[in-house]
């Protein structure tokens, strides 16, 4: 397993170097795809020759290692396509191409929403079904037929996991974190002054509402963003939610107050001034 992990780390370093050295997006994508396919070919041969030591290694490979490598291949394929569109088409056609790719990813996420939730929340109880070769055929996803074409190097859901990662890469490419110029005023400091469980309620409410990243933002990302914005350490998010679910009365205390408070504010604004 360590060989796979080392090879993946080396690939990431090569892709980072390629990003710095090659400005042409199409050329960079072509070179990246060549590197990635070489690594995947090496992985396939090693598995064919030696297999895995145990099921735990096999699950780890198909849950994390191969999807990570494959996600780069998916990402650079999409990147090359939209770059070609940028060079050959007008602005509207270029933006339409980007929208089409986003819809493609979101469609895959929606069609596999239960698995997406399972994967992003770090659950493990179905790993033997999702990430072992030759698992129950009923677990096959409509977006992952490679298990049938190449059963020795694919499971029912490792390609879906790769698409989850590729979508994250694509989103980060489209919406890079902005950097403040030296002359920009610092953002206002906000400090969370309610209790921790109130913030956890809000995090789960926003994630469940689908209001962030077209419904694809996961709990961990939302939590990390809130911790940074509000200068507040949430800690074990899932344990805190378990505490909320075990409340005897009114489990959702904080979020339920929003409607009451906003309604009150609207009524106050609607009152005629004397």
Backbone bond lengths (Angstrom), bond angles and torsions (degrees), N, CA, C in turn:
res aa  C-N    CA-C-N  psi(-1)  N-CA   C-N-CA  omega(-1)  CA-C   N-CA-C  phi
1 X - - - 1.468 - - 1.525 111.60 -
2 X 1.332 116.15 -36.49 1.459 119.61 -178.74 1.527 111.58 -61.49
3 X 1.346 116.92 -32.95 1.469 120.19 178.02 1.525 110.82 -62.32
4 X 1.330 116.25 -40.71 1.463 120.54 179.23 1.531 110.58 -64.62
5 X 1.316 115.18 -44.34 1.467 120.26 -178.19 1.527 110.69 -64.67
6 X 1.337 116.05 -42.83 1.468 120.39 179.25 1.525 111.15 -63.40
7 X 1.334 116.58 -42.16 1.466 120.88 179.67 1.526 111.08 -64.50
8 X 1.327 116.45 -38.03 1.465 120.36 178.74 1.521 110.93 -66.85
9 X 1.324 116.03 -42.33 1.467 119.95 177.76 1.522 110.70 -62.09
10 X 1.326 116.68 -42.34 1.462 121.03 178.92 1.527 110.76 -62.91
11 X 1.329 116.59 -40.17 1.463 120.52 177.97 1.520 110.96 -61.77
12 X 1.321 116.76 -45.36 1.467 120.80 179.67 1.526 110.89 -58.94
13 X 1.325 116.12 -39.96 1.469 120.21 178.78 1.530 110.81 -66.25
14 X 1.331 116.93 -39.99 1.465 120.41 178.37 1.522 111.34 -65.95
15 X 1.330 116.84 -38.75 1.466 120.47 179.11 1.525 110.86 -67.71
16 X 1.314 116.17 -36.97 1.466 120.07 177.57 1.529 110.22 -65.91
17 X 1.317 116.61 -42.37 1.463 120.86 178.04 1.527 110.65 -64.20
18 X 1.322 116.00 -40.67 1.461 120.93 178.30 1.525 110.94 -62.40
19 X 1.318 116.09 -38.86 1.463 121.00 178.80 1.527 110.99 -61.77
20 X 1.321 116.45 -37.44 1.467 120.21 -178.75 1.532 112.13 -77.60
21 X 1.331 116.57 -32.77 1.464 120.03 -172.39 1.524 114.07 -92.61
22 X 1.332 118.30 -26.59 1.462 121.41 -174.58 1.524 110.32 -113.70
23 X 1.334 116.05 108.48 1.465 120.99 -177.30 1.519 112.37 -79.43
24 X 1.324 117.40 -29.63 1.460 120.96 -178.58 1.527 109.88 -72.91
25 X 1.330 115.95 118.25 1.467 120.34 -173.08 1.520 111.61 -65.20
26 X 1.322 117.76 -43.12 1.465 120.70 -179.07 1.528 111.22 -63.53
27 X 1.318 116.23 -44.62 1.470 120.20 178.19 1.520 110.73 -63.90
28 X 1.336 116.05 -42.77 1.465 120.40 179.18 1.526 110.85 -62.15
29 X 1.322 116.85 -41.74 1.463 120.85 -179.51 1.520 111.14 -64.79
30 X 1.334 116.62 -41.26 1.465 120.88 179.48 1.525 111.20 -64.59
31 X 1.321 116.35 -45.13 1.469 120.54 178.81 1.527 111.16 -65.09
32 X 1.330 115.79 -40.28 1.466 119.90 179.60 1.522 110.67 -63.41
33 X 1.329 116.57 -44.59 1.465 120.49 -179.82 1.526 111.20 -60.08
34 X 1.330 116.32 -38.15 1.466 120.49 178.32 1.527 111.08 -63.73
35 X 1.331 116.76 -43.91 1.467 120.87 177.91 1.526 111.40 -62.30
36 X 1.321 115.63 -44.10 1.467 120.91 -176.13 1.522 110.79 -66.29
37 X 1.330 116.80 -44.75 1.470 120.16 -179.83 1.527 111.08 -62.98
38 X 1.317 116.04 -34.63 1.471 119.73 177.69 1.528 110.46 -63.56
39 X 1.330 116.55 -42.78 1.466 120.64 178.88 1.527 110.40 -65.24
40 X 1.328 117.24 -44.27 1.466 120.50 179.80 1.524 111.18 -63.07
41 X 1.323 117.02 -38.15 1.466 120.78 177.43 1.527 110.69 -64.07
42 X 1.326 116.12 -40.75 1.466 120.77 177.03 1.524 110.50 -63.21
43 X 1.326 116.47 -42.88 1.467 120.79 178.49 1.530 110.70 -60.39
44 X 1.335 115.54 -46.47 1.464 119.73 -177.55 1.533 110.70 -60.90
45 X 1.322 116.72 -43.45 1.470 120.21 -178.97 1.524 111.09 -65.81
46 X 1.322 116.72 -42.57 1.463 119.97 -178.85 1.529 110.75 -63.09
47 X 1.331 116.23 -40.77 1.464 119.95 179.51 1.521 110.30 -68.43
48 X 1.336 116.32 -39.32 1.463 120.24 178.21 1.526 111.21 -63.80
49 X 1.328 116.35 -37.84 1.469 120.55 -177.26 1.526 112.70 -79.55
50 X 1.340 116.58 -40.79 1.468 119.72 -169.21 1.520 114.72 -119.86
51 X 1.322 117.67 -19.11 1.458 119.81 -177.31 1.521 111.59 67.01
52 X 1.339 115.90 -155.01 1.463 121.99 179.09 1.522 109.97 -118.56
53 X 1.311 115.75 152.55 1.466 120.92 179.47 1.519 110.49 -65.94
54 X 1.334 116.44 -41.26 1.462 121.00 -178.51 1.526 109.28 -155.16
55 X 1.332 115.76 176.35 1.461 120.80 -178.58 1.521 112.06 -66.01
56 X 1.330 116.40 -32.45 1.466 119.67 -179.93 1.532 110.69 -61.25
57 X 1.335 116.07 -42.50 1.468 119.75 178.07 1.525 111.11 -65.80
58 X 1.320 115.70 -40.50 1.473 119.35 179.56 1.526 110.76 -62.98
59 X 1.317 116.81 -44.72 1.467 120.96 178.51 1.520 110.42 -61.70
60 X 1.327 116.83 -45.56 1.466 119.89 -178.78 1.529 110.82 -61.43
61 X 1.313 116.49 -40.83 1.461 119.83 -179.30 1.522 111.05 -63.30
62 X 1.334 116.46 -48.88 1.465 119.45 -175.23 1.529 113.15 -81.86
63 X 1.314 116.60 -13.50 1.470 119.27 177.51 1.524 111.78 -90.49
64 X 1.336 116.82 -35.00 1.466 119.54 -173.00 1.535 114.20 -124.19
65 X 1.332 117.12 -48.07 1.464 119.98 -169.82 1.528 111.77 -71.43
66 X 1.325 116.55 -59.74 1.465 118.67 -179.04 1.531 112.37 -61.86
67 X 1.351 119.60 -44.30 1.471 118.65 177.47 1.519 113.45 -57.38
68 X 1.335 117.42 -37.79 1.463 119.77 178.63 1.526 110.62 -61.20
69 X 1.330 116.40 -48.34 1.464 119.99 -179.82 1.529 110.41 -65.25
70 X 1.317 116.50 -45.70 1.462 121.01 -178.12 1.530 111.68 -65.04
71 X 1.329 116.63 -31.04 1.471 119.89 179.95 1.522 110.87 -62.49
72 X 1.328 116.98 -35.47 1.464 120.35 177.51 1.527 110.73 -66.39
73 X 1.329 116.54 -38.08 1.463 119.88 178.96 1.529 110.32 -64.74
74 X 1.329 116.58 -43.86 1.468 120.86 177.55 1.522 110.08 -62.60
75 X 1.326 116.19 -46.19 1.466 120.94 -177.91 1.525 111.66 -60.57
76 X 1.331 117.34 -48.48 1.465 119.53 -177.18 1.528 111.71 -69.37
77 X 1.321 117.34 -28.46 1.459 120.15 174.56 1.525 110.63 -64.80
78 X 1.335 115.87 -44.87 1.467 121.00 177.40 1.522 110.37 -65.28
79 X 1.327 116.10 -43.45 1.464 120.87 -178.59 1.528 110.87 -61.26
80 X 1.320 116.92 -41.77 1.461 120.71 179.59 1.524 110.84 -64.74
81 X 1.319 116.26 -38.77 1.466 120.02 -179.30 1.523 111.96 -65.93
82 X 1.338 116.67 -45.08 1.468 117.91 -178.66 1.527 111.20 -73.00
83 X 1.342 117.20 -27.66 1.463 119.35 176.42 1.527 110.29 -68.96
84 X 1.329 117.10 -39.39 1.463 120.68 175.51 1.519 110.51 -60.92
85 X 1.324 115.51 -41.44 1.468 120.37 178.14 1.529 110.44 -64.03
86 X 1.311 116.34 -38.56 1.471 119.99 -179.91 1.527 111.44 -62.88
87 X 1.334 115.64 -38.04 1.458 120.00 -177.23 1.527 112.89 -77.44
88 X 1.333 116.54 -31.54 1.464 120.04 -171.98 1.523 114.35 -104.07
89 X 1.333 116.99 -20.83 1.464 119.84 -172.85 1.521 110.98 -111.14
90 X 1.334 114.34 174.11 1.463 118.80 175.62 1.523 109.76 -83.60
91 X 1.326 116.46 177.07 1.465 120.82 -175.14 1.521 111.89 -60.36
92 X 1.333 116.80 -41.27 1.468 119.91 -178.48 1.522 110.79 -63.99
93 X 1.323 117.09 -44.76 1.462 120.72 179.87 1.529 110.98 -65.40
94 X 1.321 115.77 -36.31 1.467 120.28 177.35 1.524 110.82 -64.40
95 X 1.327 116.98 -47.35 1.468 120.76 178.95 1.518 111.33 -65.78
96 X 1.337 116.58 -35.22 1.469 120.26 176.81 1.526 110.52 -63.65
97 X 1.333 116.29 -37.21 1.466 120.53 178.77 1.526 110.56 -64.90
98 X 1.327 116.54 -42.79 1.467 120.50 177.37 1.523 110.38 -62.06
99 X 1.339 116.42 -45.65 1.468 120.57 179.06 1.526 110.92 -60.82
100 X 1.323 116.25 -39.04 1.464 120.71 179.74 1.525 110.71 -62.12
101 X 1.325 116.69 -42.83 1.463 120.31 179.80 1.528 111.23 -67.43
102 X 1.318 116.89 -38.53 1.458 119.63 177.01 1.523 110.65 -64.37
103 X 1.324 116.50 -41.65 1.471 120.08 178.41 1.519 110.69 -63.96
104 X 1.329 116.35 -37.35 1.463 120.15 178.23 1.523 110.86 -59.83
105 X 1.333 115.97 -49.36 1.463 119.84 179.45 1.524 111.15 -63.29
106 X 1.334 116.93 -43.90 1.467 119.57 -177.82 1.523 111.24 -65.72
107 X 1.330 116.37 -33.49 1.465 119.84 177.14 1.529 110.44 -63.67
108 X 1.322 115.94 -45.03 1.470 119.75 177.97 1.525 110.42 -61.24
109 X 1.335 116.93 -41.82 1.462 120.72 179.12 1.529 111.12 -63.29
110 X 1.331 116.75 -44.09 1.476 119.95 -179.05 1.520 111.42 -65.26
111 X 1.328 116.13 -43.27 1.457 120.27 -178.08 1.530 112.19 -67.19
112 X 1.313 116.48 -19.30 1.469 121.46 -179.49 1.526 110.68 -124.76
113 X 1.334 116.21 36.13 1.473 119.91 -171.33 1.521 112.61 -60.13
114 X 1.331 117.67 -36.45 1.468 119.01 179.98 1.527 110.49 -64.79
115 X 1.330 115.93 -42.36 1.462 118.92 178.61 1.525 110.97 -68.29
116 X 1.330 117.27 -39.87 1.468 120.71 179.14 1.524 110.10 -58.35
117 X 1.334 116.50 -45.06 1.465 120.66 177.51 1.526 110.57 -62.22
118 X 1.327 115.97 -44.83 1.470 121.65 178.61 1.527 110.44 -57.68
119 X 1.318 116.39 -47.60 1.464 121.39 -174.12 1.522 111.69 -70.76
120 X 1.322 116.60 -46.76 1.460 119.75 -176.19 1.522 112.25 -69.71
121 X 1.316 117.09 -26.09 1.461 119.92 179.44 1.524 112.71 -89.44
122 X 1.326 116.93 4.42 1.460 120.75 174.46 1.516 114.66 69.29
123 X 1.338 117.28 29.18 1.464 120.20 179.69 1.530 110.09 -76.09
124 X 1.323 115.95 161.31 1.469 119.41 -173.68 1.527 114.10 -134.31
125 X 1.323 118.95 -9.96 1.464 120.17 -168.18 1.536 113.50 -69.21
126 X 1.332 118.66 -16.73 1.464 121.29 178.15 1.534 112.18 -110.89
127 X 1.310 116.75 13.95 1.468 120.06 -176.68 1.526 112.82 -58.57
128 X 1.310 117.17 -36.57 1.465 120.18 -177.82 1.530 111.26 -66.63
129 X 1.312 117.03 -27.03 1.465 120.87 177.49 1.524 110.82 -82.14
130 X 1.330 115.98 -44.59 1.464 120.94 -174.19 1.525 114.17 -78.47
131 X 1.343 116.93 -32.03 1.471 118.92 -166.55 1.525 114.69 -127.05
132 X 1.321 117.77 19.50 1.459 120.89 169.37 1.520 108.47 -112.42
133 X 1.325 116.43 137.27 1.456 119.85 178.25 1.520 109.97 -66.93
134 X 1.318 115.26 144.34 1.451 119.77 178.91 1.505 113.99 74.96
135 X 1.339 117.44 17.86 1.465 120.48 178.03 1.519 109.49 -69.68
136 X 1.326 115.20 176.41 1.459 121.88 -177.42 1.529 110.92 -49.46
137 X 1.344 118.83 121.35 1.467 120.48 179.88 1.523 113.21 -58.76
138 X 1.329 117.35 -23.70 1.460 119.96 179.68 1.512 111.63 -64.41
139 X 1.339 116.29 -17.50 1.463 119.34 -179.61 1.525 112.42 -84.56
140 X 1.336 117.38 -2.73 1.460 120.19 -178.22 1.517 111.42 -61.32
141 X 1.305 116.23 134.91 1.459 121.61 174.16 1.514 109.12 -88.26
142 X 1.347 116.31 147.50 1.456 120.51 178.12 1.528 111.33 -64.93
143 X 1.335 116.69 -18.41 1.454 120.69 -179.41 1.521 111.94 -98.97
144 X 1.309 116.91 10.61 1.463 119.26 -179.36 1.521 109.35 -142.29
145 X 1.337 116.39 82.24 1.458 121.11 179.15 1.522 111.93 -97.25
146 X 1.332 116.86 1.52 1.465 119.85 -177.15 1.523 111.89 -64.97
147 X 1.325 116.99 -22.34 1.459 119.42 178.60 1.524 109.72 -60.85
148 X 1.334 116.05 -33.02 1.456 120.10 179.47 1.524 111.00 -77.63
149 X 1.343 117.23 -36.36 1.463 121.54 -177.96 1.529 112.23 -76.28
150 X 1.317 116.49 -37.55 1.470 121.44 -176.14 1.528 108.30 -140.49
151 X 1.329 117.70 71.17 1.470 121.12 -172.18 1.519 114.78 -64.20
152 X 1.335 117.79 -19.81 1.462 119.88 -179.38 1.524 112.93 -79.95
153 X 1.346 116.46 -15.14 1.465 119.04 -176.38 1.530 112.34 -126.97
154 X 1.326 116.78 14.11 1.461 119.93 -178.99 1.520 111.19 -143.61
155 X 1.316 114.90 148.43 1.464 121.51 170.87 1.523 107.50 -116.58
156 X 1.309 116.37 179.89 1.463 118.99 -175.11 1.516 113.36 -68.47
157 X 1.358 118.11 -24.43 1.462 118.72 -171.07 1.528 115.30 -131.34
158 X 1.322 118.94 4.56 1.472 116.70 -179.03 1.530 111.81 -68.09
159 X 1.342 117.81 -29.79 1.465 119.55 177.12 1.522 111.32 -70.19
160 X 1.329 116.86 -34.68 1.465 119.71 176.16 1.523 109.53 -65.80
161 X 1.330 116.78 -41.03 1.470 119.98 176.15 1.526 110.31 -60.19
162 X 1.331 116.85 -39.04 1.465 120.45 178.08 1.522 111.17 -64.29
163 X 1.324 116.87 -38.04 1.467 120.18 177.98 1.523 111.84 -67.24
164 X 1.325 117.23 -35.06 1.469 120.51 175.49 1.524 109.58 -60.07
165 X 1.334 115.89 -47.76 1.466 120.15 179.67 1.526 111.37 -66.35
166 X 1.340 116.77 -39.91 1.464 120.51 -179.28 1.522 111.14 -64.30
167 X 1.325 116.55 -37.65 1.468 120.05 177.76 1.520 110.34 -63.52
168 X 1.325 116.59 -40.12 1.470 120.13 176.59 1.535 110.53 -61.57
169 X 1.325 116.60 -43.25 1.470 120.25 178.07 1.527 110.95 -62.17
170 X 1.328 116.06 -41.51 1.463 121.14 -178.98 1.523 111.03 -65.57
171 X 1.331 116.44 -41.95 1.461 120.40 178.96 1.528 111.00 -63.98
172 X 1.320 116.12 -41.41 1.469 119.72 179.27 1.525 111.15 -66.85
173 X 1.340 115.89 -31.75 1.466 119.57 176.68 1.531 110.77 -69.03
174 X 1.335 116.33 -41.64 1.464 120.25 -178.05 1.518 112.14 -74.22
175 X 1.334 115.41 -35.83 1.462 119.73 -174.89 1.527 110.18 -126.15
176 X 1.328 117.12 68.75 1.475 118.90 179.08 1.508 110.59 -63.96
177 X 1.334 115.06 150.40 1.464 119.34 178.37 1.520 109.03 -63.92
178 X 1.325 115.31 126.48 1.460 119.49 -179.05 1.521 110.05 -71.51
179 X 1.330 115.37 146.58 1.460 121.09 178.45 1.520 109.17 -110.73
180 X 1.300 116.77 128.00 1.455 120.60 179.66 1.523 109.99 -70.78
181 X 1.310 116.39 138.92 1.460 120.01 175.42 1.519 108.53 -72.73
182 X 1.331 117.44 159.26 1.473 120.24 -178.51 1.519 113.17 -57.52
183 X 1.349 116.46 -27.33 1.461 119.88 -177.65 1.523 113.45 -91.31
184 X 1.341 116.60 -2.61 1.461 118.97 -179.33 1.520 110.14 -72.60
185 X 1.330 116.97 140.75 1.463 118.26 176.56 1.520 109.97 -68.10
186 X 1.316 118.37 145.79 1.464 119.83 179.47 1.523 110.20 -64.45
187 X 1.337 117.38 147.58 1.461 119.29 178.42 1.523 110.11 -64.95
188 X 1.336 116.71 152.15 1.467 118.82 179.82 1.528 110.71 -63.53
189 X 1.312 116.10 142.07 1.459 120.58 179.47 1.521 109.64 -85.63
190 X 1.320 114.75 127.74 1.459 120.96 178.09 1.521 108.20 -119.47
191 X 1.303 116.60 133.92 1.467 121.49 -178.30 1.523 108.86 -121.58
192 X 1.318 115.97 128.94 1.465 120.33 177.86 1.525 108.66 -73.71
193 X 1.335 115.93 120.09 1.466 120.02 -176.04 1.522 112.90 -114.88
194 X 1.331 117.10 -2.57 1.463 119.38 170.94 1.529 107.53 -83.49
195 X 1.340 117.30 -176.18 1.465 117.60 -177.53 1.531 111.72 -85.03
196 X 1.311 115.67 169.79 1.460 121.64 -173.62 1.521 112.39 -62.71
197 X 1.325 118.09 -42.38 1.456 120.35 -177.19 1.522 111.68 -65.13
198 X 1.328 117.49 -28.95 1.464 120.27 175.65 1.530 110.26 -63.41
199 X 1.325 116.10 -42.48 1.462 119.95 179.24 1.527 110.76 -67.26
200 X 1.315 116.85 -38.78 1.464 120.80 178.36 1.527 110.42 -62.88
201 X 1.342 116.77 -41.50 1.470 120.39 175.08 1.521 110.77 -55.44
202 X 1.324 115.74 -46.55 1.460 121.16 -177.68 1.528 111.23 -64.26
203 X 1.321 116.90 -41.04 1.469 121.37 178.84 1.523 110.51 -61.25
204 X 1.329 116.69 -48.32 1.462 120.35 -179.88 1.520 111.52 -66.09
205 X 1.334 117.23 -36.85 1.465 120.63 179.54 1.525 110.73 -63.86
206 X 1.325 116.96 -44.57 1.465 120.60 -179.84 1.527 111.34 -66.37
207 X 1.330 116.34 -41.40 1.459 118.89 179.88 1.530 110.73 -65.81
208 X 1.321 116.97 -41.03 1.463 121.26 -179.27 1.520 112.21 -69.60
209 X 1.327 116.95 -29.43 1.468 120.88 -177.88 1.521 112.56 -73.00
210 X 1.331 117.49 -20.60 1.456 120.64 -177.40 1.514 113.59 73.23
211 X 1.335 116.45 19.82 1.467 120.39 -175.26 1.525 113.57 -80.21
212 X 1.331 118.10 -10.89 1.466 121.34 -175.90 1.527 110.80 -114.76
213 X 1.319 116.47 133.93 1.474 122.51 177.70 1.524 112.37 51.83
214 X 1.332 115.57 44.37 1.471 121.67 179.23 1.533 111.98 56.71
215 X 1.322 116.12 31.83 1.455 120.52 178.54 1.510 114.61 85.21
216 X 1.329 117.35 4.64 1.464 120.32 -175.89 1.524 113.65 -100.83
217 X 1.336 118.12 -2.90 1.471 120.25 178.52 1.525 109.40 -68.87
218 X 1.319 117.31 132.28 1.461 118.86 179.89 1.526 110.48 -95.66
219 X 1.307 114.61 168.23 1.463 120.87 -175.14 1.521 111.80 -59.88
220 X 1.321 116.31 -41.46 1.465 119.87 -177.18 1.523 111.30 -61.81
221 X 1.351 116.63 -44.29 1.466 120.06 -179.12 1.524 111.57 -65.11
222 X 1.334 116.50 -42.66 1.466 120.33 179.25 1.522 110.02 -63.78
223 X 1.327 115.84 -42.88 1.464 120.65 -179.69 1.527 110.79 -61.62
224 X 1.330 116.95 -45.93 1.467 120.28 -179.39 1.528 111.32 -63.70
225 X 1.336 116.77 -38.14 1.465 120.26 178.44 1.522 110.67 -64.30
226 X 1.333 116.33 -43.83 1.463 120.34 -179.61 1.525 111.32 -66.70
227 X 1.331 116.20 -39.03 1.466 119.12 178.15 1.528 110.71 -60.02
228 X 1.323 115.59 -38.97 1.464 119.99 -179.49 1.525 111.20 -72.27
229 X 1.324 116.65 -44.29 1.472 120.84 -177.66 1.522 111.20 -65.85
230 X 1.329 115.40 -44.92 1.464 120.06 -171.47 1.525 114.08 -98.63
231 X 1.356 117.22 3.68 1.465 120.56 178.01 1.533 110.91 52.81
232 X 1.329 114.55 51.05 1.462 119.99 -173.66 1.527 108.52 -142.85
233 X 1.313 117.49 130.47 1.457 122.21 -179.34 1.521 109.89 -93.28
234 X 1.329 116.00 116.50 1.468 120.46 -178.85 1.524 111.28 -77.84
235 X 1.326 116.97 -38.01 1.465 119.41 -178.00 1.520 110.78 81.46
236 X 1.317 116.76 -136.26 1.465 122.15 -177.12 1.526 109.42 -76.98
237 X 1.328 116.06 97.24 1.463 121.99 -176.26 1.522 111.72 -61.50
238 X 1.338 116.33 -43.88 1.458 120.52 -174.33 1.528 111.26 -71.77
239 X 1.309 116.90 -33.82 1.464 120.34 176.03 1.523 110.15 -66.56
240 X 1.319 116.39 -40.26 1.464 120.22 179.02 1.525 110.84 -64.02
241 X 1.339 116.31 -40.09 1.466 118.74 178.68 1.523 110.65 -66.60
242 X 1.329 115.98 -35.00 1.467 119.91 176.02 1.527 110.01 -61.49
243 X 1.328 116.80 -39.91 1.468 120.67 177.26 1.527 110.94 -62.96
244 X 1.328 116.44 -38.65 1.468 120.27 178.15 1.523 110.32 -64.46
245 X 1.320 116.53 -44.65 1.469 120.39 -177.68 1.522 112.15 -67.12
246 X 1.333 117.44 -20.22 1.466 121.14 179.97 1.527 113.44 -91.02
247 X 1.325 116.73 2.59 1.463 118.64 177.55 1.527 110.48 -62.86
248 X 1.300 115.29 140.01 1.464 120.35 -178.80 1.526 111.56 -75.96
249 X 1.333 116.22 -38.04 1.459 120.69 -177.81 1.520 109.61 -126.06
250 X 1.317 114.97 141.13 1.468 122.77 174.33 1.526 111.15 42.37
251 X 1.316 115.87 77.89 1.463 120.51 -176.50 1.533 112.23 -59.93
252 X 1.329 116.32 -42.38 1.473 120.10 -176.35 1.526 109.26 -100.10
253 X 1.305 116.84 77.57 1.468 121.62 -174.43 1.528 112.33 -74.40
254 X 1.309 116.36 -48.89 1.466 120.70 -170.70 1.527 112.22 -70.74
255 X 1.323 116.24 -52.49 1.465 120.20 -176.61 1.520 111.30 -65.62
256 X 1.330 117.29 -34.94 1.464 119.95 179.99 1.523 112.40 -63.93
257 X 1.329 117.10 -22.27 1.463 120.05 179.85 1.521 112.31 -74.85
258 X 1.340 116.71 -18.00 1.466 119.57 -175.66 1.523 112.44 -59.01
259 X 1.327 116.41 -48.40 1.470 119.69 -177.73 1.522 110.56 -59.35
260 X 1.328 115.88 -44.32 1.467 120.40 179.97 1.529 111.16 -61.44
261 X 1.333 116.81 -45.71 1.461 120.44 -176.39 1.528 112.15 -70.14
262 X 1.343 116.61 -40.19 1.465 119.45 179.61 1.522 110.60 -68.72
263 X 1.332 116.53 -40.38 1.468 120.01 177.15 1.521 110.63 -60.81
264 X 1.319 115.48 -41.47 1.467 119.54 178.39 1.524 111.04 -62.80
265 X 1.338 116.58 -41.92 1.463 120.66 179.33 1.535 111.07 -63.55
266 X 1.330 116.69 -41.26 1.467 120.55 178.18 1.521 110.62 -62.38
267 X 1.324 115.75 -42.67 1.466 119.86 179.80 1.520 111.08 -64.47
268 X 1.330 116.44 -38.42 1.466 119.84 178.64 1.526 111.34 -64.27
269 X 1.335 116.07 -41.43 1.457 119.99 -179.58 1.523 112.04 -69.87
270 X 1.341 115.08 -27.45 1.466 119.21 -178.37 1.520 112.86 -82.06
271 X 1.326 116.34 -14.39 1.469 119.56 -178.76 1.525 109.95 -68.29
272 X 1.338 117.60 133.53 1.468 119.96 178.78 1.518 110.62 -66.67
273 X 1.317 115.15 139.61 1.463 119.11 178.69 1.511 109.75 -75.26
274 X 1.330 116.34 144.95 1.469 120.56 -178.43 1.514 110.74 -101.43
